[in-house]
Amino acid sequence: MAGLFAALEASSLGPVLLATKAELHEGNTRHAQGGIAAAIGPGDSPEQHLADTVAAGAGLVNEENARILVESASRRISDLRRYGVHFDSEGVGPAFGREGAHGQARVLHALGDRTGAAVETALAEQVKNGRVVIYEHTLAVEIVMVEGQTVGIRALEQQSGIEHFFEASAVILATGGAGAAFSHTTNTPVATGDGISLAFAAGAEVTDLEFYQFHPTAFRQEGAPPFLISEALRGEGAVLRNHRGQAFMGRYHELADLAPRDIVARAMISEMRASNSDHIWLDCTVLNNLNPIERFPGIASFCRERGIDLRKDHIPVAPAAHYLMGGVRTDNWGRTTVPGLYACGESAATGVHGANRLASNSLLETVVFAKRAVEHIESNTGGAMPPSSDSIPFLPAGGAPVDISTIQRLLWKHAGIERTGQELRAGLAVVRAWPMNPRVVSRENHELAWLSIFAELLLTAALIREESRGAHFRTDFPQRDDERWGRHLVFHRAD
């Protein structure tokens, strides 16, 4: 979504090339069931949206950037409508849903629980019919620098094996997250952290990689593919129940089932452990006077294919890796610390999510900061984000395993929802022992290399941060420690 929106906005400035390693439609956006948070309804305000965002972010939200996020929402929603997105309505106005940790119903949806698909389809059609040159199945393999300035990318056209150099006055990374690094994830297989590792290799700073959000409710059934069960169900009254049939979230947080995601995920793990089970039940039979088949058609269809009727059955759910709060460090114009290189969407770390993202702020962030990156490029002021004064030099081991499943199992075991120093050190020892074998140039081998770098950075950051905050939970340091750790961990590649 970030890449499509940026390409559309930039196409009025001059020639734009969009390279994607898969098909144009392939990515996490298409599978997003939640909506877009926007404080544009009666009784709501950007100030309230900001307060909820800061509260969820556990003390690490960049409030200046978060204010830009919430105050830009109305204009970016208008842009999406202009590009053909039709948001769901109720009466004469938009229909607003409420999701976890939001104090107001402010989440816009399109096609019920198919918001991501609706937005992505509309933007992709505009891109295909516009002035953007599209290279599908074309993998960026290097950000090309000349005298410290970004001048383009080197890319591999996968089907032909042809390597291209795409010259550019500016490069925007919008490559998404790295959920494919975990064995249980809501992400698609293309989410391999490409942009983060590419930018890091080019000299850009990365930050907050220890903060990986685990969505509480991913469908969990033997043999079933990864599938998110939207938080909007709980926003409409659905209740999490343990294997004794008890609604347990009230024991963990005053917002019960609408508590921040990190709290819900850890509560679920505790209840699962108590019953020696790999899942919890989501009870949708108690929804607030609505037909779940109509309100959540995508979820209803997926569950029906697996013998589950939302009107009378409970859904088996468990936490899964969902969203990276960190990424390539950027300012509020999308600039990285490398001149001419920008990042937006999940691959960027703008600081608006802090240590734990507020539900439905991610799609809003993509369009707000994609727009600002294009505006900065248009201003032709150049420059880069100033580097952090306490950035940590880091040189990756450089090895890689034989397949991605090895990385997935390692991170789920050693850097999952609950972490310890012992497990993190053990994971790092495994990563640093992976061989540096010469490999055939291919998408799969590039992804292995990038995920290996990402895994080592995540494990290192999680080991250094000796506290628990937001999505990062250390059972050996279970308390939040603002005095020592009320700051961001930033890394740059050591020479």
N, C-alpha and C positions, 0 to 999 in steps of 0.2 A: 504493500500500500504506500509506504513512504517513497519508494522508487518511482512508482507510477505517478504519484501526485507531483513529485519533484520534476519528473520529465515533462509533464503537462505544463506546469508553471514556467519551466525554463524554455519551452519550445517557442515562446514569443521573443526570446532574446537572440536566437540564432540556432545553428545546427545542434541537435541533441542526439546522442547515441545512447541507447539503453541496452546493456548486455546482461543476460540472465543465464545461469547455468542449467536451468530447466526450461519448461514452457512458461509463457508469460503468466499463465493462470496459477502456476504452482508456487506455493508458499504458505506460511502460517495464516496470513490474513484471510484466505478463503475459508478457513476452518473456524474462524472466530465467531463464537455464538453470542458473547456479550455484546454490548452496544458501544456507543460513544457518549461519554459523560459530558454534559454541557449544562451549565447553570443558566438556562434561558426560560425556565418555567415560572409561573406565578408563585410568589413566596420564596423563591430561591435567589441566590446572588453569587457572583464570583467569589466574594469574601467567604461565604459558607463553603463553597467548593474547595477553596484554598485551605480552609481550616481542616476539612476532612482529609485532604491530601497530605498535609503536614502531620496530622495525628497518625495516619497510617504509616508514614515514612520513618517512624522511630528515631527522630532526632537528627537525621542526615539529609533532609530535603533542602535543596537549594531554593530558598523561598523567592528570590528574585526571578528565577527561571520558572518556578511553579506559578507565580503570579502571571507571567506572560502566558503560560499554558491556559489558565482558566479564563483570563480576560480576552483571549483570542478565540475562544470556543465559538461564539456566535458567528463571527466572520468566516471561520473555516467550515462551519455547518452550511452556511450560505454557499460557499464554494462547492461543496460536495453536491448540494442540490443543483447547482448550475451545471455540474458535470453529469447529472442524470441519476443521482441517488434519491430514491423515494423512501422517506422515513415513514414508519407506521404512524397512523393518526388515531385520535380518539375524539369523536365529535368534530368540532371545527378546528382543533389544534393538534399538535403532536402528542403522541402517547409517551409518557415518561415512566420508566421502570425504576425500581430501587434495587441496589445491589449492596453487597457487604461493605460495612464501614462508611456508607454514605448516609448523611443525616437527612437527605431529601431524595425524593424520586426525581432523578435528573438524567437517566440513561435513555438515550434514543436508540431504537432498534429499527431494522429494516427486514422485512419478510420474517418477522418473529425472531426465531433463534438462528437466522441465517444472515445476520448483519454483515459479517465479513465477506461472504460470497456476494451479497448484493452490492457492496461498495467496490469490491475488487472487479466485478464484472463491468460495472459502469465505468470505472477508471480505465480498465483495459480496452474497452471499446473506443473510448476517446483517444487513447494512445495509438491504437491500430489505425484509426481514421484520421490521425493528425499528422504532424510534421516530424515525428520522432522516428529515427532509424532504429529498428529492433534487430538485435542478434540473439536468437534463442539458442539454447544448448551451447552457450559460449561462456567459458569459465575464466574469470579474471585470475591470473596466477602471479602477478606482480604489479605493484604501483611503481611506475617509472619516475625516477628523480634525476634532475640535472642541476647541479650546484645548489642542492637543498630545496629545490622547487619542484612540485608535482607537475609533470608534463604529459601524463596520460597513463594508460595501463597496457600491460602485456596480457593477452588473452588467448585461450586455446579453444578453437572451434571443434567440439568433441566428435562430431560425425565424420568430418573430413580429416581431422588431425592437423589442420592448418593453424599456424600461430600468427596472431595479428598484433600490431602495435597500433592502438587507438590514441592518437594525439588529442590532447584536450587542455584548454586553459584552466579548467577546474574539474575535479573528480568528486562525485558524491557517492559515498558508500551507503547503501540501503539494503544490506544483505541479511537482515534479521538476526535471530538469536542463535543459540547453540544447544537446543533441547535434545538434538540427536546424540549428545554426549552421554545421555542417561538411558538406562534400560527401560525405565517407565517414564513416559513423556506424553504430553498432548501434542507435541510438535510433529511436523512432517519430516521425512528423512533428509530433506534439503537443508535443514537448520543445523549447519555444521560449523558455525562461528567463523566463516570465511573472512568477512570484513574485519573482524577483530584481529585475527592473526595476520592478515595482509597489512593492516595499518601498523600493527606492532612491529612487523618486519621492516616497514618503511621509516620507523623512528617515532611514530606517534605514541603518546601516552595512553595507557588503558587504566581503568579504575573500577572499583566496586565489584570485582568479579566473584567475590565470595558470596554476594547476595543473589542467590538463584531462588526464585519463587516457585514453590511447589503448590500447584492448584489442588485444593482439597478433594474435588469431586471429578475424578476421571473414571470412566467405566472400567470395571475390573471383573472379567470373566475369562476363564481358560479359553484360549484360542481367538479371543476377540481382538480386533485391531485397536490402536490407540484412539480414544474418543473422549472429548471433553463433555461433561455434563454441566451446563451453564449455571453460574451463580445466580442467574436471574430466577431460577426455580426456587431457591431459598428466599430470594427477594419477594416472591409471590406467596410465600408461606410454607414451602416444603421444609421438612424437618429431618435432621440426621438422627438415626437411631442405632444403638448398639445391638448386639445379638441377644440381649434380654428384652429388646423392644423399647428400651428407655431413650427418651430425648435427653441427651447428655450435655449439650453445649452450654446450657445455663449454669453448669457447675464450673465452667472454665472462663466465661466472660459475660459481662452484663448485656452485650448485644446478642448473646446466644448464637444462633445459626448465622447471624449476619456480622459476626466478629471479623476482624482482619484475617486474611488468608493464612498468614503464618501461624496464628493462634489456632485456627480451625484445623489446619493440617497436623499440628503437634497433638492436639486433643484427640484427633482420629487415630493417630499412631498409638497413643496411650490406650484407647479403648480396644483397638485391634489386638494389642499385645495382651490385654487382660483376658480376651476371649480366644487367644491363639488363632486368629483369623487373618486373612489377607485383605479383608474389606469390611466396610460399614454399610449400612442400608440408608438410602435416601427415600423418605416417605413423601410421595407426591399426591397421596390421596386426600391431603388436608389443604390443598391449594385454596387461595382466597377467591371463591366464587368465579372461577374461570375453568374453561375446558382446556386441559393441558395438550390435547391433540391439536387444537387450533392455535394456541399460544406458542407451543414449542413443537412445530411440525417435524423439524429435523431430528430432534431427540426422540420424539415419539416413534418416528419411522425406524430409527436405528434400534431402539429397544424392542419394538414389535417384531423385527426380524429375528430377535433372540428370545422370543417368547415372553416378553415383559410388557404388560399393559399399564401405562402410567396411571390410569384411573383406579386400579385396584391392586397393583403390585408395587413392591419396593425395588429400587435400583441398586445393584451392588456397586459401590464406589470406593476409591482409595486415592490418596494423594499421588501426584505425578509431577515431574519437572515441567514447568510451564513457561516461565518468563525470566529473562536476565535483566536485573535492574542496572547492572553495570555495562561496560562496553568500552568503546573508544571515547576517551575524554573529549568533550566539546564545550564550547561556550554557548551562549543563547543565540548565536547566529549559525550554529552548526560547524564552526571552525574547529579543526583538530589542532594539535601542536605542530603539524607539518604544513607549510605554506601550500595553498592550492588544493588541499585535501579536506573534504567535508564529510560528515556522517550524520545520519538521521534514522529515526525508527529504533527498533530494538538493538541494532548494532551500536548505537550511540549511548553515551552516558551523559545526559544533560543534568542529572541531579534532581529531576522533578519527582522521582519515585523514592528517593532516599533508600532505606534498607528494606522497604516493602511497598510494592505498588498498590495503589488504590484501584479497585476494580473499574474497568472500562476507561481508565485514563490512557491506556496504551495507544488505542487507535487515534485518540485526540492528539497525543504527542506526535504521532507520525506526520499528521498534516500541518500542525502548528510549526514544527521545526524544519520540516521539508520546505515550507513556504519561506521561512526566514533564511534558510541556506541559499535559496534562489535569489532572494532580495539582496543578500550580501554579495553574491556573485555579480548581480546586475549593477551594484554600486561601484564595482571595479576597484574597491579599496584595498583588496589583497590582504597580505599579512597572515598571521597565524595566531592561535590562542597562546598566550604566554605559558611557558612550562611551569609545572608545580615546583615549588622550592624544596619539597621533601620527597620527590619522586625516587623510587627505589630502582637502581639498575638491576637488570635481570637478564641472564643468558640462558635460554632454554637448552635442555640436554640434547635435543635434536633428533632423538630416535622416534620410532613409531612401531606399534604392534602390527600383526598380520591382518587384523580386521577391526572394524569399528565396534563390533560387539564386545571386544576385549575392553575398550575404553568405557563403553556403556556400563558393563558390569562393575568395573573398577570404581567409577565415580558414584554409582548408586550405593555401593558398599562403603566406600571410604569418605564420601562427601555428600551424603544424602540429607535427609531432613534433620537427623540428629548426628552430630559430629563429636569426635574426641581428638585430642592431640595424637594419641597413639595410632588411631586409624588414619589420620591425615598423613602422619610421617610414614606409615606403612605404604599408603598409596603413592606417595612421592618416591619412595624407594623403588617401587615397581616401574613407575614412569621413567625414572632416570636410568633404569637398566634395559629399556627397550633398545634394540639394535639399530644402528644407522646403516641399514642396507640400501644399496642403490636400487631405485625403483623405476619401472616404466612410467613415462609421463602419462597420466590419466586422471580423470576427475576423482576416482576412488582414492588414488594415492595422494593427491593433493588434499582431499578431505581428511584422510588419516593424519597427514602432517599437521594440518591446521588444528584438528581436534586434540592432537597430542600436545601442542603448544598451549591450547586453551586449558586442557586438563591440568597441566603443570602449574599454570598461573593461578587457576582456581584453588587448587590444593595448597599452594604456597600462601595465598592471601588468607584462606580460611585458617591455616595454621598460625599465621602471624597474629590474627585478630583474636586475642584471648579474652573474649566476652561473648555474650549472646545478645543479638540485636536484630529485630525484624526477621528476615528469612534465614539469617545465619544463627544457628543454635548449637552451642557447645555444651554438652552435658558435664564436662569438666570445668567449665566457666559459665554457669547457668545464669549469671546476673549481667545486666547491662552496666557498663562502666564508662560513664560520660567523661570522667576526668582523663582517663588514658586513651579512650577509643572513640571519643566524639569527633572523629575526623575520617577522612577518606584515605584508603590505601591506593597509591598510584604507582604504576610500574612503567619503566621505559626499557628498551632493549639496550643491554650493555654492549659496548664496542669490543 
